[in-house]
Amino acid sequence: MPRLDDDPETIVPRAGMPAGVAAQASNNNLDIVHHDGRLFFAWRTGPSHFASPDVWMYVVSRAPGGAWELEASFHHETDLREPRFLSWSGQLWLYFAELGDNPSAFEPGQAFVSERNALGDWTDEVQIHEQGFIPWRTKVIDDVPYMLGYVGGENIYALGEDVEPDPVQVHFLTTTDGYAWSPVAGGQPVVHTGGGSETDVAVLEDGTLVAVMRNELGDPGGFGSKICRAEAGSWGNWRCSYDPRKYDSPLVFTFDGRVFLLARRNVTDTGNYDLGRDDLTQSQKYFEYQTDYWAKPKRCALWEVDGVALTVEWLLDLPSAGDTCFPGVVPYGEEAAFLIYNYSSPIDGDLDISWLQGQVGTTSIYSHVLRFVDQDE
């Protein structure tokens, strides 16, 4: 059974970060990875959760037991989000998305990549893939690199009474050089078209792919999330089931043949994002559900995914509140433990503030240790 160690550690803001790092009030989007014997950590910092020209993205690393050292910093005088590391074939890349500077809009621009040459030496960032692409997750499976991302994110927030937005397209990609990304299956990068956006996958030992997809824009079948499955040898053919809960920022990983999910939890009696208001139009549902969701407390939670039934079960919450949940995870020391980095509104304050209250307040980044232990321990 999974268990968290008792004492999370505050990573940002904290004393001991290297010169050149200036953490602001909001510290959120992040990633971590082990590479070349070091732990690498990237995150976004800005005046608030919302888009700003004052956003910076930092990359730091440290050897075991050592101090953090500055690796790279990125500043485009506009918003930067979704840092994603790829450690593969002895190389390390960082991908991220450039967005606009309007705090009331979601304006995807271009995705970028920078490659590490040595400590503190990174290449100038260059554009990858197509305009408007948001890189969501990267991972290596059986020594093959993969990326999940989406195009059309601006459409999620374009719905109106007289507006029918274009659907969002989820891309499933691979690469041979870290720069040029191509479809995993069938010559077609798109594995899902509709209301889904943030998507992550895990692959079981028999080659079955299991995916969790945020379905915020919704479609005629519902809102919330989709839990999907693709059989071995047929990764371009996804079969999906609806879930009325919205698993924001999904991170999917496996342990001991089981599939686990780290994602945001809506703290209500049901946890549902889809409120079942079939008396409303699609656009009315969207506004009703968004308004309700922003007004409720949140947690970052660990869930288990049933890849056969395509269902999700809540297991436990990380210490978290308000504006929270954009996790990164790496193995931790022993075979049955994982290190998790996550951001949250203060975890020693009011845990029942709404998501919106958290977004206009301060957020910090914390580390947690997740252990899988025998049930009688």
C-alpha positions in Angstrom: 0.0 0.0 0.0 1.3 3.6 -0.7 2.3 5.8 2.2 3.8 9.3 2.4 6.6 10.2 4.7 5.5 12.7 7.3 7.5 15.8 6.6 7.5 17.4 3.2 10.4 19.7 2.4 10.1 23.2 1.0 12.2 23.4 -2.2 11.1 26.9 -3.5 11.4 29.5 -2.0 14.2 28.6 0.3 17.7 29.7 1.3 20.5 27.9 -0.5 19.3 28.3 -4.1 22.2 29.5 -6.3 22.9 33.1 -7.2 20.9 34.1 -10.2 17.6 32.5 -9.0 14.9 34.9 -8.0 11.8 33.1 -6.9 8.6 35.3 -7.1 5.3 34.9 -5.4 4.0 32.1 -7.7 6.1 28.9 -8.1 4.2 26.2 -10.0 4.8 24.4 -13.3 7.7 22.0 -12.7 9.5 18.9 -13.7 12.3 16.7 -12.2 14.6 14.0 -13.7 17.7 12.0 -12.8 20.5 12.5 -15.4 24.2 11.9 -15.3 24.1 11.1 -11.5 22.3 14.4 -10.7 18.8 15.5 -9.9 17.5 18.2 -12.3 14.7 20.5 -11.4 12.9 23.1 -13.6 10.1 25.4 -12.7 8.1 28.5 -13.6 8.1 31.5 -11.3 6.1 34.7 -11.7 4.0 37.3 -10.0 0.9 35.0 -10.0 -0.5 31.9 -11.4 -1.7 33.8 -14.5 0.2 34.9 -17.6 2.8 37.7 -17.2 5.8 39.1 -19.1 7.7 38.9 -15.9 7.8 35.0 -15.8 11.1 33.2 -15.6 11.9 29.5 -16.0 14.9 28.2 -14.0 16.8 24.9 -14.2 19.0 23.8 -11.3 20.7 20.5 -10.5 22.5 18.9 -7.6 24.6 15.8 -7.0 23.5 13.5 -4.2 24.0 15.4 -0.9 25.2 18.5 -2.7 24.0 22.0 -3.1 21.8 23.2 -5.9 23.7 24.7 -8.9 22.2 26.9 -11.6 22.0 25.2 -14.9 20.0 27.6 -17.1 17.3 30.3 -17.0 14.8 31.3 -19.7 13.0 34.6 -20.1 10.9 35.6 -23.2 9.1 38.6 -21.8 5.9 36.6 -22.0 4.5 33.5 -20.2 6.5 30.2 -20.1 5.0 27.0 -18.9 5.1 23.2 -19.0 8.8 22.4 -18.6 9.5 18.9 -19.6 12.8 17.0 -19.3 13.9 14.2 -21.6 16.9 12.2 -20.5 17.7 9.7 -23.3 20.8 8.2 -25.0 23.1 10.1 -22.6 21.7 13.5 -23.5 19.3 15.8 -21.6 16.7 18.1 -23.3 14.3 20.6 -21.7 11.1 21.4 -23.6 8.7 24.2 -22.7 5.8 26.2 -24.1 5.7 29.9 -24.8 2.3 31.6 -24.2 1.0 35.1 -24.2 1.2 37.8 -21.5 -2.5 38.4 -21.0 -3.5 37.2 -17.5 -7.1 36.6 -18.6 -6.3 34.4 -21.7 -4.6 31.2 -22.6 -2.6 31.9 -25.7 -0.4 29.0 -26.9 2.5 30.2 -29.0 5.4 28.0 -29.8 7.1 25.1 -28.1 10.9 25.3 -27.5 13.8 22.9 -26.7 17.2 23.5 -25.2 19.9 20.8 -24.9 22.4 20.5 -22.1 26.1 20.3 -23.1 27.6 20.5 -19.6 27.0 21.9 -16.1 25.6 25.4 -16.7 26.0 25.1 -20.5 22.8 24.8 -22.5 22.1 25.5 -26.2 20.0 28.4 -27.3 16.4 27.3 -27.4 14.9 26.5 -30.8 11.3 25.9 -31.9 9.9 22.4 -32.2 6.8 20.9 -33.7 3.9 23.0 -34.9 2.6 26.4 -33.8 0.4 26.3 -30.7 1.7 22.9 -29.6 1.8 22.4 -25.8 4.3 19.7 -24.7 2.6 17.9 -21.8 4.7 14.8 -20.9 7.9 13.1 -22.1 9.1 9.7 -21.1 11.3 6.8 -22.2 9.8 3.4 -22.5 12.0 0.4 -23.5 14.7 2.9 -24.5 12.3 4.8 -26.9 11.5 8.5 -26.2 7.9 9.6 -26.4 6.0 12.9 -26.0 2.4 13.6 -25.3 1.1 17.1 -26.2 -1.9 18.9 -27.6 -2.8 21.6 -30.1 -5.9 23.8 -29.8 -5.6 24.7 -26.1 -6.9 28.2 -26.7 -10.2 26.6 -27.8 -10.8 25.3 -24.2 -11.5 28.8 -23.1 -13.2 30.1 -26.2 -16.6 28.6 -25.7 -19.5 31.0 -25.7 -23.2 31.2 -26.3 -22.6 31.8 -30.0 -19.2 30.2 -30.3 -18.5 26.6 -31.1 -14.7 26.2 -30.7 -12.6 23.9 -32.8 -11.7 20.6 -31.0 -8.5 20.0 -29.3 -6.1 17.4 -30.8 -3.9 15.2 -28.6 -0.6 14.3 -30.3 1.5 11.1 -29.5 5.0 11.5 -30.8 8.5 10.0 -30.8 12.0 11.2 -31.9 15.4 10.0 -33.0 17.3 13.2 -32.2 15.4 15.1 -29.5 14.4 17.9 -32.0 12.2 16.5 -34.8 9.1 14.7 -33.5 7.1 12.3 -35.6 3.9 10.2 -35.1 4.2 7.0 -33.0 1.6 5.1 -35.0 0.1 5.2 -38.5 1.7 8.3 -39.8 -0.8 10.3 -37.9 0.3 12.3 -34.8 -3.3 12.8 -33.5 -4.6 10.0 -31.3 -7.7 11.9 -30.0 -9.8 14.8 -31.2 -12.4 16.4 -29.0 -12.4 18.0 -25.6 -9.2 16.3 -24.2 -5.9 18.1 -23.7 -3.4 17.2 -20.9 -2.7 13.5 -21.4 -0.2 11.0 -20.0 0.4 7.3 -20.6 1.9 4.2 -19.0 2.7 0.9 -20.7 2.3 -2.4 -19.0 4.7 -5.4 -19.3 2.4 -6.9 -22.0 2.6 -3.7 -24.1 -0.8 -2.4 -23.2 -1.0 1.4 -23.1 -3.1 3.0 -20.5 -3.8 6.8 -20.7 -5.5 9.5 -18.6 -6.7 12.6 -20.4 -8.2 15.8 -19.0 -11.5 16.5 -20.8 -12.2 20.1 -19.8 -13.7 21.3 -23.0 -16.0 18.4 -23.0 -18.0 16.8 -25.9 -21.5 15.4 -26.3 -20.5 12.4 -24.1 -19.6 14.5 -21.1 -17.0 16.6 -19.3 -14.2 15.7 -16.8 -11.6 13.1 -18.0 -11.2 10.1 -20.3 -9.5 6.9 -19.3 -8.1 5.2 -22.4 -6.5 1.9 -23.4 -4.6 0.8 -26.5 -3.6 -2.7 -27.1 0.0 -3.8 -27.8 1.0 -3.2 -31.4 -1.9 -0.8 -31.9 -1.0 2.3 -30.0 -2.8 4.6 -32.5 -6.2 3.1 -31.7 -7.4 4.3 -28.3 -10.6 3.1 -26.6 -11.8 5.6 -24.0 -14.2 5.7 -21.1 -15.7 8.9 -19.5 -15.0 9.9 -15.9 -16.9 12.8 -14.5 -13.9 13.9 -12.4 -11.3 16.2 -13.9 -7.8 15.0 -13.4 -5.8 18.2 -14.0 -2.1 17.8 -14.6 -2.1 14.0 -15.0 1.1 12.2 -14.3 0.8 8.4 -14.9 3.4 5.9 -13.7 3.6 2.2 -13.0 4.8 0.2 -10.0 4.7 -3.6 -9.5 2.4 -4.0 -12.5 -0.1 -1.4 -11.3 -0.9 1.9 -12.9 -0.9 5.1 -10.7 -1.9 8.6 -11.3 -0.9 11.9 -9.7 -3.5 14.6 -10.4 -5.7 17.3 -8.9 -8.7 16.4 -6.8 -11.8 18.4 -6.5 -12.8 18.5 -2.8 -16.6 18.0 -3.0 -18.9 15.1 -2.0 -18.5 13.5 -5.4 -15.4 15.1 -6.7 -17.1 15.5 -10.0 -16.4 18.2 -12.5 -19.3 17.1 -14.7 -22.4 18.0 -12.6 -24.9 16.1 -14.8 -26.8 19.2 -15.9 -28.5 17.6 -18.9 -31.1 20.4 -18.9 -28.4 22.8 -20.1 -26.8 23.4 -23.5 -23.2 22.4 -24.0 -22.0 25.9 -23.6 -24.2 26.5 -20.5 -22.7 23.3 -19.0 -19.2 24.5 -19.6 -19.8 27.8 -17.8 -21.7 26.2 -15.0 -19.0 23.5 -14.4 -16.1 26.0 -14.6 -17.7 28.4 -12.2 -18.4 25.6 -9.7 -14.9 24.1 -10.0 -13.0 27.4 -9.5 -15.0 28.0 -6.3 -14.1 24.6 -4.6 -11.0 23.6 -2.6 -8.4 21.3 -4.3 -5.8 18.7 -3.4 -3.1 17.0 -5.2 -3.8 13.3 -5.0 -2.5 9.8 -5.7 -5.0 7.5 -7.6 -4.9 4.0 -9.0 -6.0 3.4 -12.6 -7.7 0.1 -13.6 -6.5 -0.4 -17.2 -9.1 -3.0 -17.9 -12.3 -1.5 -16.4 -10.9 2.0 -17.3 -11.8 3.4 -13.8 -9.9 5.4 -11.3 -9.8 5.0 -7.5 -8.6 7.7 -5.0 -5.8 6.5 -2.6 -4.4 9.5 -0.7 -3.8 13.2 -0.8 -0.4 14.9 -0.7 -0.2 17.8 1.8 -1.7 20.5 -0.5 -4.4 23.2 -0.8 -5.8 25.9 -2.9 -3.8 26.3 -6.1 -2.0 22.9 -6.3 -1.0 19.9 -8.4 1.6 19.9 -11.2 3.7 17.0 -10.0 7.0 15.5 -11.1 8.2 12.1 -9.9 11.4 10.0 -10.0 12.5 6.8 -8.3 13.9 7.4 -4.8 16.8 5.4 -3.5 15.2 2.1 -3.0 13.1 0.0 -5.3 9.7 0.8 -3.6 10.0 4.6 -3.2 9.5 7.7 -5.3 10.4 11.3 -4.9 7.6 13.7 -5.8 7.9 17.4 -6.3 4.6 19.4 -6.3 3.4 23.0 -5.9 0.7 24.2 -3.6 -0.7 27.2 -1.7 0.7 27.2 1.9 0.1 23.7 3.4 0.3 25.2 6.9 -2.6 27.6 6.3 -6.3 27.3 5.4 -6.6 24.0 3.5 -10.2 24.8 2.4 -9.5 27.9 0.4 -10.9 27.7 -3.2 -8.8 27.1 -6.2 -9.4 30.7 -7.3 -8.2 32.1 -3.9 -5.1 30.0 -4.3 -4.4 31.2 -7.7 -4.2 34.8 -6.6 -2.0 34.0 -3.6 1.5 32.6 -3.1 2.5 29.1 -4.0 5.6 27.1 -3.1 7.1 23.9 -4.3 7.4 21.0 -1.9 9.0 17.5 -2.0 7.4 14.4 -0.7 8.6 10.7 -0.5 6.0 8.1 -1.5 6.7 4.6 -0.3 5.0 1.3 -1.1 4.9 -0.8 2.0 3.3 -4.1 3.1 -0.2 -3.5 4.4 0.8 -4.5 8.0 3.6 -2.0 8.3 
